[in-house]
Amino acid sequence: MNGGTGGMETICHHDPENISAASMVIDLATREMWACLGLPCEHEHERITFDAGDR
């Protein structure tokens, strides 16, 4: 996921006075989480996977 140039389009319409600390998208079917620190339109998301043994 990428809100910057060359990546996926973003729907980010953040309030300039309130800055996001983090952004996360979780896909329960694939047991993946995409996370980034800060505004999603300005930072790369990192993929994190969860194995069945991680409980």
PDB file with SEQRES, HELIX, SHEET and CRYST1 records, atoms N, CA, C and O in Angstrom:
SEQRES   1 A   55  MET ASN GLY GLY THR GLY GLY MET GLU THR ILE CYS HIS          
SEQRES   2 A   55  HIS ASP PRO GLU ASN ILE SER ALA ALA SER MET VAL ILE          
SEQRES   3 A   55  ASP LEU ALA THR ARG GLU MET TRP ALA CYS LEU GLY LEU          
SEQRES   4 A   55  PRO CYS GLU HIS GLU HIS GLU ARG ILE THR PHE ASP ALA          
SEQRES   5 A   55  GLY ASP ARG                                                  
HELIX    1 AA1 ALA A   52  ASP A   54  5                                   3    
SHEET    1 AA1 3 ALA A  22  ASP A  27  0                                        
SHEET    2 AA1 3 GLU A  32  LEU A  37 -1                                        
SHEET    3 AA1 3 GLU A  46  THR A  49 -1                                        
CRYST1    1.000    1.000    1.000  90.00  90.00  90.00 P 1           1          
ATOM      1  N   MET A   1       0.851  -1.165   0.000  1.00  0.00           N  
ATOM      2  CA  MET A   1       0.000   0.000   0.000  1.00  0.00           C  
ATOM      3  C   MET A   1       0.896   1.226   0.000  1.00  0.00           C  
ATOM      4  O   MET A   1       1.921   1.270   0.680  1.00  0.00           O  
ATOM      5  N   ASN A   2       0.503   2.180  -0.746  1.00  0.00           N  
ATOM      6  CA  ASN A   2       1.328   3.375  -0.839  1.00  0.00           C  
ATOM      7  C   ASN A   2       0.443   4.538  -1.208  1.00  0.00           C  
ATOM      8  O   ASN A   2      -0.240   4.498  -2.232  1.00  0.00           O  
ATOM      9  N   GLY A   3       0.441   5.555  -0.409  1.00  0.00           N  
ATOM     10  CA  GLY A   3      -0.319   6.751  -0.718  1.00  0.00           C  
ATOM     11  C   GLY A   3       0.502   7.766  -1.476  1.00  0.00           C  
ATOM     12  O   GLY A   3      -0.029   8.773  -1.946  1.00  0.00           O  
ATOM     13  N   GLY A   4       1.802   7.510  -1.600  1.00  0.00           N  
ATOM     14  CA  GLY A   4       2.677   8.436  -2.299  1.00  0.00           C  
ATOM     15  C   GLY A   4       2.640   8.222  -3.794  1.00  0.00           C  
ATOM     16  O   GLY A   4       1.793   7.486  -4.300  1.00  0.00           O  
ATOM     17  N   THR A   5       3.532   8.844  -4.487  1.00  0.00           N  
ATOM     18  CA  THR A   5       3.564   8.734  -5.937  1.00  0.00           C  
ATOM     19  C   THR A   5       3.989   7.342  -6.354  1.00  0.00           C  
ATOM     20  O   THR A   5       4.833   6.719  -5.710  1.00  0.00           O  
ATOM     21  N   GLY A   6       3.402   6.862  -7.431  1.00  0.00           N  
ATOM     22  CA  GLY A   6       3.765   5.573  -7.985  1.00  0.00           C  
ATOM     23  C   GLY A   6       3.106   4.385  -7.315  1.00  0.00           C  
ATOM     24  O   GLY A   6       3.378   3.248  -7.701  1.00  0.00           O  
ATOM     25  N   GLY A   7       2.261   4.597  -6.339  1.00  0.00           N  
ATOM     26  CA  GLY A   7       1.645   3.479  -5.636  1.00  0.00           C  
ATOM     27  C   GLY A   7       0.144   3.495  -5.768  1.00  0.00           C  
ATOM     28  O   GLY A   7      -0.413   4.109  -6.679  1.00  0.00           O  
ATOM     29  N   MET A   8      -0.500   2.812  -4.849  1.00  0.00           N  
ATOM     30  CA  MET A   8      -1.953   2.755  -4.847  1.00  0.00           C  
ATOM     31  C   MET A   8      -2.521   4.138  -4.560  1.00  0.00           C  
ATOM     32  O   MET A   8      -1.903   4.948  -3.869  1.00  0.00           O  
ATOM     33  N   GLU A   9      -3.687   4.391  -5.092  1.00  0.00           N  
ATOM     34  CA  GLU A   9      -4.354   5.666  -4.821  1.00  0.00           C  
ATOM     35  C   GLU A   9      -4.803   5.689  -3.366  1.00  0.00           C  
ATOM     36  O   GLU A   9      -5.052   4.642  -2.768  1.00  0.00           O  
ATOM     37  N   THR A  10      -4.903   6.864  -2.813  1.00  0.00           N  
ATOM     38  CA  THR A  10      -5.286   7.000  -1.414  1.00  0.00           C  
ATOM     39  C   THR A  10      -6.610   7.744  -1.289  1.00  0.00           C  
ATOM     40  O   THR A  10      -6.973   8.537  -2.157  1.00  0.00           O  
ATOM     41  N   ILE A  11      -7.317   7.482  -0.212  1.00  0.00           N  
ATOM     42  CA  ILE A  11      -8.536   8.234   0.086  1.00  0.00           C  
ATOM     43  C   ILE A  11      -8.290   9.114   1.295  1.00  0.00           C  
ATOM     44  O   ILE A  11      -9.227   9.517   1.984  1.00  0.00           O  
ATOM     45  N   CYS A  12      -7.027   9.409   1.548  1.00  0.00           N  
ATOM     46  CA  CYS A  12      -6.626  10.173   2.722  1.00  0.00           C  
ATOM     47  C   CYS A  12      -7.071  11.626   2.592  1.00  0.00           C  
ATOM     48  O   CYS A  12      -6.647  12.337   1.681  1.00  0.00           O  
ATOM     49  N   HIS A  13      -7.918  12.052   3.500  1.00  0.00           N  
ATOM     50  CA  HIS A  13      -8.373  13.446   3.584  1.00  0.00           C  
ATOM     51  C   HIS A  13      -8.259  13.867   5.040  1.00  0.00           C  
ATOM     52  O   HIS A  13      -9.262  14.109   5.711  1.00  0.00           O  
ATOM     53  N   HIS A  14      -7.018  13.952   5.519  1.00  0.00           N  
ATOM     54  CA  HIS A  14      -6.804  14.215   6.934  1.00  0.00           C  
ATOM     55  C   HIS A  14      -6.956  15.692   7.264  1.00  0.00           C  
ATOM     56  O   HIS A  14      -6.723  16.568   6.431  1.00  0.00           O  
ATOM     57  N   ASP A  15      -7.349  15.935   8.491  1.00  0.00           N  
ATOM     58  CA  ASP A  15      -7.465  17.284   9.027  1.00  0.00           C  
ATOM     59  C   ASP A  15      -6.058  17.801   9.292  1.00  0.00           C  
ATOM     60  O   ASP A  15      -5.300  17.145  10.007  1.00  0.00           O  
ATOM     61  N   PRO A  16      -5.684  18.945   8.747  1.00  0.00           N  
ATOM     62  CA  PRO A  16      -4.319  19.437   8.938  1.00  0.00           C  
ATOM     63  C   PRO A  16      -3.962  19.714  10.401  1.00  0.00           C  
ATOM     64  O   PRO A  16      -2.781  19.791  10.738  1.00  0.00           O  
ATOM     65  N   GLU A  17      -4.955  19.864  11.267  1.00  0.00           N  
ATOM     66  CA  GLU A  17      -4.673  20.140  12.676  1.00  0.00           C  
ATOM     67  C   GLU A  17      -4.557  18.867  13.515  1.00  0.00           C  
ATOM     68  O   GLU A  17      -4.024  18.909  14.624  1.00  0.00           O  
ATOM     69  N   ASN A  18      -5.042  17.752  13.007  1.00  0.00           N  
ATOM     70  CA  ASN A  18      -4.973  16.472  13.719  1.00  0.00           C  
ATOM     71  C   ASN A  18      -4.158  15.500  12.883  1.00  0.00           C  
ATOM     72  O   ASN A  18      -4.595  15.087  11.809  1.00  0.00           O  
ATOM     73  N   ILE A  19      -2.978  15.132  13.365  1.00  0.00           N  
ATOM     74  CA  ILE A  19      -2.094  14.252  12.609  1.00  0.00           C  
ATOM     75  C   ILE A  19      -2.243  12.822  13.125  1.00  0.00           C  
ATOM     76  O   ILE A  19      -2.216  12.587  14.333  1.00  0.00           O  
ATOM     77  N   SER A  20      -2.398  11.876  12.211  1.00  0.00           N  
ATOM     78  CA  SER A  20      -2.516  10.465  12.572  1.00  0.00           C  
ATOM     79  C   SER A  20      -1.203   9.954  13.139  1.00  0.00           C  
ATOM     80  O   SER A  20      -0.131  10.261  12.618  1.00  0.00           O  
ATOM     81  N   ALA A  21      -1.290   9.172  14.212  1.00  0.00           N  
ATOM     82  CA  ALA A  21      -0.096   8.555  14.792  1.00  0.00           C  
ATOM     83  C   ALA A  21       0.280   7.300  14.017  1.00  0.00           C  
ATOM     84  O   ALA A  21       1.460   6.972  13.889  1.00  0.00           O  
ATOM     85  N   ALA A  22      -0.733   6.597  13.497  1.00  0.00           N  
ATOM     86  CA  ALA A  22      -0.489   5.365  12.750  1.00  0.00           C  
ATOM     87  C   ALA A  22      -1.711   5.043  11.905  1.00  0.00           C  
ATOM     88  O   ALA A  22      -2.808   5.547  12.147  1.00  0.00           O  
ATOM     89  N   SER A  23      -1.501   4.193  10.909  1.00  0.00           N  
ATOM     90  CA  SER A  23      -2.579   3.724  10.050  1.00  0.00           C  
ATOM     91  C   SER A  23      -2.426   2.219   9.903  1.00  0.00           C  
ATOM     92  O   SER A  23      -1.322   1.723   9.677  1.00  0.00           O  
ATOM     93  N   MET A  24      -3.551   1.476  10.032  1.00  0.00           N  
ATOM     94  CA  MET A  24      -3.499   0.025   9.910  1.00  0.00           C  
ATOM     95  C   MET A  24      -4.683  -0.493   9.117  1.00  0.00           C  
ATOM     96  O   MET A  24      -5.802   0.007   9.237  1.00  0.00           O  
ATOM     97  N   VAL A  25      -4.415  -1.510   8.301  1.00  0.00           N  
ATOM     98  CA  VAL A  25      -5.451  -2.245   7.584  1.00  0.00           C  
ATOM     99  C   VAL A  25      -5.205  -3.711   7.897  1.00  0.00           C  
ATOM    100  O   VAL A  25      -4.091  -4.208   7.726  1.00  0.00           O  
ATOM    101  N   ILE A  26      -6.245  -4.409   8.359  1.00  0.00           N  
ATOM    102  CA  ILE A  26      -6.100  -5.816   8.733  1.00  0.00           C  
ATOM    103  C   ILE A  26      -7.002  -6.666   7.849  1.00  0.00           C  
ATOM    104  O   ILE A  26      -8.197  -6.397   7.723  1.00  0.00           O  
ATOM    105  N   ASP A  27      -6.413  -7.704   7.231  1.00  0.00           N  
ATOM    106  CA  ASP A  27      -7.158  -8.664   6.421  1.00  0.00           C  
ATOM    107  C   ASP A  27      -7.216  -9.963   7.221  1.00  0.00           C  
ATOM    108  O   ASP A  27      -6.238 -10.708   7.278  1.00  0.00           O  
ATOM    109  N   LEU A  28      -8.360 -10.229   7.831  1.00  0.00           N  
ATOM    110  CA  LEU A  28      -8.501 -11.408   8.684  1.00  0.00           C  
ATOM    111  C   LEU A  28      -8.453 -12.704   7.887  1.00  0.00           C  
ATOM    112  O   LEU A  28      -8.018 -13.732   8.405  1.00  0.00           O  
ATOM    113  N   ALA A  29      -8.892 -12.666   6.640  1.00  0.00           N  
ATOM    114  CA  ALA A  29      -8.902 -13.870   5.815  1.00  0.00           C  
ATOM    115  C   ALA A  29      -7.486 -14.351   5.501  1.00  0.00           C  
ATOM    116  O   ALA A  29      -7.227 -15.554   5.494  1.00  0.00           O  
ATOM    117  N   THR A  30      -6.572 -13.416   5.241  1.00  0.00           N  
ATOM    118  CA  THR A  30      -5.195 -13.793   4.902  1.00  0.00           C  
ATOM    119  C   THR A  30      -4.246 -13.679   6.084  1.00  0.00           C  
ATOM    120  O   THR A  30      -3.064 -13.998   5.962  1.00  0.00           O  
ATOM    121  N   ARG A  31      -4.754 -13.226   7.235  1.00  0.00           N  
ATOM    122  CA  ARG A  31      -3.959 -13.049   8.452  1.00  0.00           C  
ATOM    123  C   ARG A  31      -2.787 -12.107   8.199  1.00  0.00           C  
ATOM    124  O   ARG A  31      -1.656 -12.387   8.596  1.00  0.00           O  
ATOM    125  N   GLU A  32      -3.075 -10.972   7.525  1.00  0.00           N  
ATOM    126  CA  GLU A  32      -2.075  -9.956   7.235  1.00  0.00           C  
ATOM    127  C   GLU A  32      -2.503  -8.617   7.813  1.00  0.00           C  
ATOM    128  O   GLU A  32      -3.693  -8.316   7.908  1.00  0.00           O  
ATOM    129  N   MET A  33      -1.528  -7.833   8.191  1.00  0.00           N  
ATOM    130  CA  MET A  33      -1.784  -6.468   8.627  1.00  0.00           C  
ATOM    131  C   MET A  33      -0.817  -5.568   7.875  1.00  0.00           C  
ATOM    132  O   MET A  33       0.366  -5.881   7.743  1.00  0.00           O  
ATOM    133  N   TRP A  34      -1.331  -4.451   7.385  1.00  0.00           N  
ATOM    134  CA  TRP A  34      -0.512  -3.437   6.733  1.00  0.00           C  
ATOM    135  C   TRP A  34      -0.520  -2.233   7.660  1.00  0.00           C  
ATOM    136  O   TRP A  34      -1.588  -1.717   7.990  1.00  0.00           O  
ATOM    137  N   ALA A  35       0.654  -1.778   8.087  1.00  0.00           N  
ATOM    138  CA  ALA A  35       0.735  -0.692   9.058  1.00  0.00           C  
ATOM    139  C   ALA A  35       1.789   0.327   8.648  1.00  0.00           C  
ATOM    140  O   ALA A  35       2.788  -0.012   8.015  1.00  0.00           O  
ATOM    141  N   CYS A  36       1.550   1.580   9.019  1.00  0.00           N  
ATOM    142  CA  CYS A  36       2.555   2.623   8.824  1.00  0.00           C  
ATOM    143  C   CYS A  36       2.444   3.619   9.964  1.00  0.00           C  
ATOM    144  O   CYS A  36       1.375   3.805  10.547  1.00  0.00           O  
ATOM    145  N   LEU A  37       3.547   4.246  10.268  1.00  0.00           N  
ATOM    146  CA  LEU A  37       3.565   5.306  11.265  1.00  0.00           C  
ATOM    147  C   LEU A  37       3.284   6.624  10.572  1.00  0.00           C  
ATOM    148  O   LEU A  37       3.816   6.886   9.493  1.00  0.00           O  
ATOM    149  N   GLY A  38       2.465   7.446  11.173  1.00  0.00           N  
ATOM    150  CA  GLY A  38       2.145   8.745  10.589  1.00  0.00           C  
ATOM    151  C   GLY A  38       1.010   8.669   9.590  1.00  0.00           C  
ATOM    152  O   GLY A  38       0.218   7.726   9.600  1.00  0.00           O  
ATOM    153  N   LEU A  39       0.937   9.663   8.732  1.00  0.00           N  
ATOM    154  CA  LEU A  39      -0.139   9.772   7.752  1.00  0.00           C  
ATOM    155  C   LEU A  39       0.028   8.742   6.638  1.00  0.00           C  
ATOM    156  O   LEU A  39       1.125   8.597   6.097  1.00  0.00           O  
ATOM    157  N   PRO A  40      -1.044   8.023   6.284  1.00  0.00           N  
ATOM    158  CA  PRO A  40      -0.930   6.995   5.256  1.00  0.00           C  
ATOM    159  C   PRO A  40      -0.631   7.554   3.868  1.00  0.00           C  
ATOM    160  O   PRO A  40      -0.139   6.828   3.004  1.00  0.00           O  
ATOM    161  N   CYS A  41      -0.918   8.817   3.649  1.00  0.00           N  
ATOM    162  CA  CYS A  41      -0.636   9.401   2.337  1.00  0.00           C  
ATOM    163  C   CYS A  41       0.813   9.886   2.221  1.00  0.00           C  
ATOM    164  O   CYS A  41       1.240  10.319   1.151  1.00  0.00           O  
ATOM    165  N   GLU A  42       1.565   9.814   3.319  1.00  0.00           N  
ATOM    166  CA  GLU A  42       2.948  10.297   3.304  1.00  0.00           C  
ATOM    167  C   GLU A  42       3.969   9.223   3.660  1.00  0.00           C  
ATOM    168  O   GLU A  42       5.171   9.473   3.567  1.00  0.00           O  
ATOM    169  N   HIS A  43       3.521   8.026   4.069  1.00  0.00           N  
ATOM    170  CA  HIS A  43       4.442   6.979   4.507  1.00  0.00           C  
ATOM    171  C   HIS A  43       4.074   5.644   3.869  1.00  0.00           C  
ATOM    172  O   HIS A  43       2.918   5.405   3.522  1.00  0.00           O  
ATOM    173  N   GLU A  44       5.066   4.786   3.722  1.00  0.00           N  
ATOM    174  CA  GLU A  44       4.863   3.443   3.181  1.00  0.00           C  
ATOM    175  C   GLU A  44       4.241   2.535   4.245  1.00  0.00           C  
ATOM    176  O   GLU A  44       4.573   2.633   5.426  1.00  0.00           O  
ATOM    177  N   HIS A  45       3.342   1.658   3.817  1.00  0.00           N  
ATOM    178  CA  HIS A  45       2.801   0.640   4.716  1.00  0.00           C  
ATOM    179  C   HIS A  45       3.747  -0.557   4.710  1.00  0.00           C  
ATOM    180  O   HIS A  45       4.353  -0.878   3.688  1.00  0.00           O  
ATOM    181  N   GLU A  46       3.866  -1.206   5.851  1.00  0.00           N  
ATOM    182  CA  GLU A  46       4.685  -2.393   5.986  1.00  0.00           C  
ATOM    183  C   GLU A  46       3.771  -3.589   6.204  1.00  0.00           C  
ATOM    184  O   GLU A  46       2.818  -3.503   6.979  1.00  0.00           O  
ATOM    185  N   ARG A  47       4.046  -4.700   5.535  1.00  0.00           N  
ATOM    186  CA  ARG A  47       3.220  -5.902   5.641  1.00  0.00           C  
ATOM    187  C   ARG A  47       3.696  -6.749   6.819  1.00  0.00           C  
ATOM    188  O   ARG A  47       4.887  -7.028   6.958  1.00  0.00           O  
ATOM    189  N   ILE A  48       2.749  -7.153   7.662  1.00  0.00           N  
ATOM    190  CA  ILE A  48       3.029  -8.011   8.811  1.00  0.00           C  
ATOM    191  C   ILE A  48       2.090  -9.203   8.705  1.00  0.00           C  
ATOM    192  O   ILE A  48       0.884  -9.026   8.535  1.00  0.00           O  
ATOM    193  N   THR A  49       2.626 -10.413   8.804  1.00  0.00           N  
ATOM    194  CA  THR A  49       1.790 -11.611   8.710  1.00  0.00           C  
ATOM    195  C   THR A  49       1.726 -12.302  10.067  1.00  0.00           C  
ATOM    196  O   THR A  49       2.619 -12.154  10.902  1.00  0.00           O  
ATOM    197  N   PHE A  50       0.661 -13.054  10.267  1.00  0.00           N  
ATOM    198  CA  PHE A  50       0.446 -13.786  11.511  1.00  0.00           C  
ATOM    199  C   PHE A  50       0.260 -15.259  11.177  1.00  0.00           C  
ATOM    200  O   PHE A  50      -0.602 -15.614  10.372  1.00  0.00           O  
ATOM    201  N   ASP A  51       1.055 -16.103  11.785  1.00  0.00           N  
ATOM    202  CA  ASP A  51       0.921 -17.540  11.600  1.00  0.00           C  
ATOM    203  C   ASP A  51      -0.028 -18.094  12.649  1.00  0.00           C  
ATOM    204  O   ASP A  51      -0.254 -17.466  13.684  1.00  0.00           O  
ATOM    205  N   ALA A  52      -0.585 -19.270  12.383  1.00  0.00           N  
ATOM    206  CA  ALA A  52      -1.513 -19.897  13.324  1.00  0.00           C  
ATOM    207  C   ALA A  52      -0.845 -20.154  14.674  1.00  0.00           C  
ATOM    208  O   ALA A  52      -1.534 -20.204  15.692  1.00  0.00           O  
ATOM    209  N   GLY A  53       0.473 -20.317  14.708  1.00  0.00           N  
ATOM    210  CA  GLY A  53       1.188 -20.570  15.953  1.00  0.00           C  
ATOM    211  C   GLY A  53       1.463 -19.319  16.766  1.00  0.00           C  
ATOM    212  O   GLY A  53       2.061 -19.409  17.839  1.00  0.00           O  
ATOM    213  N   ASP A  54       1.044 -18.152  16.287  1.00  0.00           N  
ATOM    214  CA  ASP A  54       1.312 -16.880  16.963  1.00  0.00           C  
ATOM    215  C   ASP A  54       0.297 -16.550  18.049  1.00  0.00           C  
ATOM    216  O   ASP A  54       0.338 -15.443  18.587  1.00  0.00           O  
ATOM    217  N   ARG A  55      -0.588 -17.433  18.388  1.00  0.00           N  
ATOM    218  CA  ARG A  55      -1.670 -17.119  19.326  1.00  0.00           C  
ATOM    219  C   ARG A  55      -1.192 -16.959  20.707  1.00  0.00           C  
ATOM    220  O   ARG A  55      -1.988 -16.692  21.608  1.00  0.00           O  
TER     221      ARG A  55                                                      
END                                                                             
